[in-house]
Amino acid sequence: MLFVDNQNITDPRRNLALEEFLLRQAATAEPILLFYINQPAVIIGRNQNTLEEIDPDYVKENGVHVVRRLSGGGAVYHDLGNLNFSFITQGKGDLHDFAKFTAPVIRVLRELGVPAELRGKSDIFANGKKVSGNAQYASGNRMFSHGTILFDANIEHMLLALNPQHLRIESKAVQSVRSFVANIRELLPELMDIHQLRQAILRGVFGTDDPPLYKLSDADWRRVARLVAQRYDAWEWNYGRSPHFNVRKSEQTPAGVVDVRIDVDKGLVQGIKFYGSFTGTRDVAELERRLAGMRYDRDALTAVLSETDVTLYFEGLTSAELIELLY
């Protein structure tokens, strides 16, 4: 097995691009181990609808990255308190065998005094609480099995970011989540930081603090950068790849009741219809045609409506109020 040093990169787009590069283009048949720690981010599963998994206002206002990964499964929250690991191997014989890839992590945690165990198919628990979730992906004749370890993650921020219904977050909600998940830091009998945990797992896998390395060339890093630009920093991947969905909202507004139905596919507004008791001097069908084909994205909608006299269609309604109804 070889170890890849990610050069302390904390940008989730670059770390996921690096993982994909190692999966598809690494010039070795040896298994590879990669660690990474990310800035605050919601990492969306391959087949998920992004807008059903996040609070878009919270992630924008707080600079939380939203990035889709290659593997399936649910959305997870990363911050500087999560340690992420990825085993990249030749062949697909170990696909769905999470026990093989979580075993060294569990062994090290136990050696550190944390009673870790694999539960269900792919989760690591300790003291009855979840401390790690894992997922896998295969491409060609290679696969990776990756997971995130809650070391000292901010549970309250996790709730706020993964909050698609815009629910009010109260302390009891945070406590409820804390009753199900735990940070490893709370379970360790001795003080340790996330980098020491990383080193302990590295030593547990390789039996040394100085493992053999797979080194990326300058050309390799340029390929990683291209993957960032082409996929992980692209709206089309992170949002536009979301499956078809419909939005329906109805509110009493200064213009009267406005009921809007929006059909969204691949992140684009395929059709939009307004119903209700609102009044205006222009046919609302004009606005419906103008919005069709746009990204279903707050900034994109704002750009169009800021140049539109919304009161012509909805008397007494501002463009900002209409945005809140649409998104």
N, C-alpha and C positions, 0 to 999 in steps of 0.2 A: 504493500500500500504506500501511496505517496501523499504528501501534505501540500496544499496550496495556501500560501500566505496571501490574503486579500489586501495587504498593505493598509490595514486599518480603515478601509472604506466603510462609511456608514450610510451612504446613499442607497436606498433599497433598489432603485432602478439599476444601478451599476452592479450591485451584488447579485440580483437575479439574472442580469445579462452575463455576468461571470459564470454563474452556475450553468446557464444554457450553453455557453461557449465550451465549458469543460465537458458537458454531456455530448455535444455534437462534434466538436472539433479538436479536443485534446489528442495530441499525438502520442498516446500511450494506451496499452491494454491493461495496465495496472489499475487497481481500484484507487480512488482518490477521496481524500477527506478535505472538506472545506468548512471553515467557520465564518460567520459574519454577524455583526451587530448593526442594527438599523436605527436611523433616526425615526421619530414617530411616524408610523405608516399603518394604513389598513391594506393588508395583502389579500386580494380577492381571489377566490378559487376560479379555476379555468372556465367553468360553465355557469358562473353566477351572474345575476343581474346586479351591477354595481350599485345602482341607485336604491335597490331594495336592501342593501347591506350597510349603508353609511348615512350619517347626517351630513349632507353636502355643505350646509352652512358652517357647521362646527369644523369640519376638516379644512375648509378654505380659510376661515378666520384664524385658525391655529397652525396653519402651515403643515398639516398632516398629509404626507404623501398618500396617494391612492394608486396602487400598482397591482395589476393582474399577474398571477403566476402561471406557470405551465401546468402544474398539478391540479387535480380536482379537490373536492372537499369544501369546507366552509371558510368564511372570511375570518382572519385573525388580526389582532392588533400587535404591532411591534413597536418597541421604543428602545432606548439605550439600556433598559433593564432586561431585555430578552437576549438570550444566547441562541443563535441558530446554527444548526449543523446539517451537512449534506454529504451522504456517501454516494459516490458515483462509480458504477461498476459496469463491467462488460457482461453482456448476456441479459436475458429476461427471466432466468430460472428462479430468481429470488423475488420477483414481482409478487406483491401481496404478503410477503413474509416480513412483517414488521418486527417480529421478535428478533430476527438476526441482526437488524440494524440498530435496534434500541438496546440490545443486550449490553454492549460496552458502556453505554451511557448509564444504564441502570446499575451496572457493576460498580462504576466509579461513584455514583451517588450513594450507594450502600456503604462503600469504603469510607465515605465522608460522614457517615452517620445518618443519612437520609433513607428511610425504609421504602425505597422506590420499587414499583412493580408495574408490569404491563397489564392493562385491563382492557377488555373488549378487543378490538382489532388493532388499534394503533395509538392508544393513549397511555401515558405514564402517570401513575398516581402515587402519592405518598401521604400517609396518615389519612387516607380516605378522600384526599383532594387531588384534583388534576393539576399536574405541574408541566405537562408537555403534550402537544398534539403533533401528529406526523402524517405525511402524505407521500405519494410516489408518482413517478411519471416515467414512461418508457418511450424511446425514440430509436428507430432502427434496431441495432443489436446492443443498445446500452440503456441504462436506467439510472435514476437517482431515487434515494429515499431520504427525505429531509424532514426536519422537525424544529420546533421552537421550544426552548426551555424558559419558563417564567422564573427569572432570578430575582429581580426587584422591579417588576413592571408596575406602572401606575394604573391600578384597577379602575379608579374613577374616570381617568381619561379614556380608558378602554371602553367603558360604558357610554361615554359621551360620543365617541367616534363611531361605534357600532350601534347606532341608535336611529334606524331609518324611520320610525314612526314619530320622531320628534317628541318623544315622551319626556315628561319632566323627570329628571333624575333626582331622587331623594336618597338620603343616607341609608334608608332601609334597603334600597335597591342595591347599593354598593355592598352592604353587609350580606345581602343574599348571594351575590356573586362570590364574595369572599368566602362564603361557607362552602362553595363548590370548588374554587380554585385556590392555589397557594403559591407564593413565591418561595423558591428554594432557600433564599436568604433567611427566611423566618424559621426554617426547619434545621438549619445547620447548627451543630453543637458548638462550633467555633467560627469566629468571624472570618469572612472571605469575601473578596470582591469578584465581579464577573470575569475578570481577566484571569484570576487564579483558578476559577472553575474551569474556564476554557483550557488552561494549561494542564489541569488535573485530568480532564478527559483526553487531551492529546497524549499525555503520558500513559494513560490507561490503554489507549488504542495501540500505540507504537512501542510502549515499554521504555521510552527514552524522552528526554526533553529536546532532543536534537534529531527529529525524524527526517527521513529522506524527502527531498522536495521535488515537486514538479514546478519548474519556473516558467513563467510566461515571458515571451519575447516582447519587444516593442511592437512588433507586427501583431502579436496576439492581443495586446491591450487595445490596439486600434480596432481590431475586430470586435472586441467587447464594446468599445465606444459606438461602433456602428449598430450593434444590437440594441444599445440603449436608445439611439435615435430612431431606429426602425420599428422597435416594439415597445420597450418599457417606458419610454417618455412620450409615447404616441396616444392621443385621445382615442384613436380608432381601436387600439388594443385594450386600454384600461377602462374605457366607457363604451365605445362603439361596438365592441364585441358582445355586449349584453344581449341576451335573447329577447325575442319579441315580448312586449308587455303593453298594457293599457293603463292610463291614468284617468281617474274621474274625481273631480272636486266640485263642490257646490257651496257657495257662501252668499250670505246677505251682504251686499255692498252698497255704497252710496248710489249706485246706478240701479239698484234692485237686485233680485236674486240672479246670480250668474252660475250656470252649471256648465262645466267644460269637460269634454271627452277628448283625450289625446291618444292616438295610436302611434306607438314608438317601435321601430325595428332597427337593429344595428345602431342604436343611439340616435337615430334621425326621426324627426316628426313626419310620419307617413300621412297623417290626416289629423285634423283638429276641428271640432264643432263646438259652438257656443249655443246654449239654450237658456231660457229663463225669462224673467219679467223685466229685464233691463230695457232702457230706452236709449236711442241715439239717432243721429241724423244721417248716418251712412249705413249701408248694408254691411253687416258683420262678416258676410262671406268674403268681402275684399281682404279683411284681416286674416281670415282663415287661409286663404290662398297664399298670402304673404308669409305666413308662418310655416306652411307645409314645406318639407324638405330640409328644414333647419336642424342643426344639432339640438337635441333636448338637453340643453346646458344653460345654466343661469346667465353666464356672460354673453352667450350667443343671443339668447332671448332679449336680454337687456339692451344689447347693441341695436337690435331692430326696433324695439319698442321705444327707445329713447329718441328715435327719429320719427316716431309716429304720434300723431295727435289722437291719443286713445279716447279722449272725450267725444270724438266724432262717432264712435261706436258704442261707448258706454258713458253716458252723460254723468258727470260728477266723479268719475273714476280716474285715478292717476296711473301712469305707466308703472310706477313702483308697486301700487296696490294690485295691478293686474299680474305683475311678475310673481308676487306672493301667491296668487291663486294658481298660476300655471305651474310653478315649480315648488 
